[in-house]
Amino acid sequence: MIQAGDTAFILASAGLVLLMTPGLALFYAGMVRSKNVLGTIMQSLIMISIISIEWVIIGYTMAFGPDVSGIVGDLSWFGLNGVSSAPSSDYASTIPHNVFMIYQCMFAVITPALITGAFAERMRFGPLILFSLIWTIVVYNPVCHWIWGVGGWLGNRGVLDFAGGLVVHLTSGAAALAAVLVLGPRKGFGRQSFIPHNLPMTVLGTGLLWFGWFGFNGGSALAANGIAATAFVSTHLAGMAGMAMWTLVEWLHRKKPTTLGSVSGAIAGLATVTPAAGFISPISAIIIGLLAGIICYTAVNLKNIIGLDDSLDVVGIHGIGGVVGTICLGIFASRAVNPGGSDGLLAGNASFLGTQIFGVLVVGTYAFIISWILLKIIDMLFGLRVSEENEVTGLDLSEHSETAYN
Amino acid sequence: MKKIEAIIKPFKLDDVKEALNEMGIKGMTLTEVKGYGRQKGHKEIYRGAEYVVDFLPKIKLELIVEDSHVDEIVECIRQAALTGKIGDGKIFILPIEEVVRVRTGETGNQAI
C-alpha cells in the first residue's frame, strides 16, 4: 500500500543523496593543487553517469534481486525488468518499487566517487572509469546484497548497517587503501608540500555533503517516520560532535584550530554515525561523533608517519569511520530506540558486538583483496598512472584539455 | 665569470636541481616562464571550441659560475634535463662583468 508521505520523503531523499556527489567533487577539488581541480571534480562527477547506467542495467538486480545462496541477487530484474511503480513485496512496501531503486542508485553512485580521493592528482581518466565500473559490479553490488538484500548472508547473521557504514564507507575505504598501495605516492611526496588550492571550495562541498547526508541517513528509514527522525537527529549530532572534537584535538596538538580540520571532523562524524544513525539515542550519537573526531584525526596523522600517500584521506576518514561506526553500533544499539534493530553491548548483548566486528572483518577483507587484484590487472593492461610529465603539468590539461582558472 | 640561463621542462626541475647540488652548486635563481620554440603549444577545449595556447610553461634557471666550470655545468644541466623530445629547452651562456655580494661587498669569484 503506497503512502504519499513516505513516497514524497524518499523521492526528496534521493535528490539529497544525488547532491552529495557534486558536493564530494567540490570537497575533494578544494584540497588539490589548482592544476588538478577539474580532473578531481570529473573523477567524482562522472560516476553519476556511468554508475547510474550500470545500476539500472545490472546493479540493482545484483544487489536487491531475488537471492542466490545469500551471495548475490539473480538477474531477474535485469534492465529493471518488473521494477515498476507498484510497491515491492520485499523492500519498503509503502513506496513504489522504482522509488526504492532510484534512492539506492544514488548510494551506488557516491561510493566509487569516494575512492577517488585516495589517488587524487595521478590517476588516468580512462582506466579510472573501467576500474569504477567493474569495482561496482564485483565489490559494491555483492556487499550491498550481503547486508541489505533480502536473503543476504551477513544480514541473515544479524549484521546491521543502517545507511552504509559497511556498504559505502568501508568498501570505499578498503578500496582506497588498495589503490594507494598499487598506485604509489605522487611525484615529490614527502619532499614537496601539496597545499590545498582553495579551502572555501572544500567548505562549500562539506555543506552540500552534510545537507545531503540527511537524505542519506534519514531516508534510510525508507519511510517518513520516527526512525527517520532518529536518524536525522543522530546524523546532525555526530557531525557537529566530530567537528568539535577534531578542532579541539588539533588546537591542542598543533596549537591552531584549522578550517580544514573542522570540516574533516564533520565529515568523519557524519561517516562514522552512518551505520548506526537509526538505531541509537542522541547521546550515543554525540559520543560516536566525538570518538570519530579523535580517532580519525589520529588515523590521518598516522598516515603521514607510515608514509602512505592517501592524498585526500579516504582511508583515514571513510575507512576508519566505517569501521568505528559499525563497531560502535555493536556497543550503543538499543531496541528501546528502534525495535527493528538490536541491543548492543551496553544493553547487555555482547554477542551483537561480535557480529558487528565479524561484519567489519568480512567486508573490509573482501573489498581490499578484490580491489587490489582489480587495480593490478588494469594497471598491467592499460596503466593506471599518468606519465611523470603529465603529472607535473596537471590532470586538467593533460587529461581534459581545460584549465579551471583563466 | 659567466651566467648560465637554462630553460627546461618543469617536470625535470627536480632532476636538474639534484644533479647541480651533487656538483656542489650552492645557489640558483628560478623563474616560472612561458614560451615556445619548435614545440607546438597545447590545445584547450571548451564546449567544442578549440583554443590553441602557444606559450607553454617552462622553468628558467639562472646561475653565475666561474669560467672554468662552465662546460661541466652546462653538460650536467643538459644531461639532467634531457628527454630526447622536442621542447627539452635551451641553455644560454652570457658574459658577466662583475658580481657584488651585498652583505660583505666582496666582488668577482669571491662573491659567486
Interface residues (C-beta under 8 A of the other chain):
Chain A: K187 G188 E388 E389 E391 V392 T393 L397 S401 E402 T403
Chain B: K9 P10 F11 D14 H42 K43 E44 I45 Y46 P57 T83
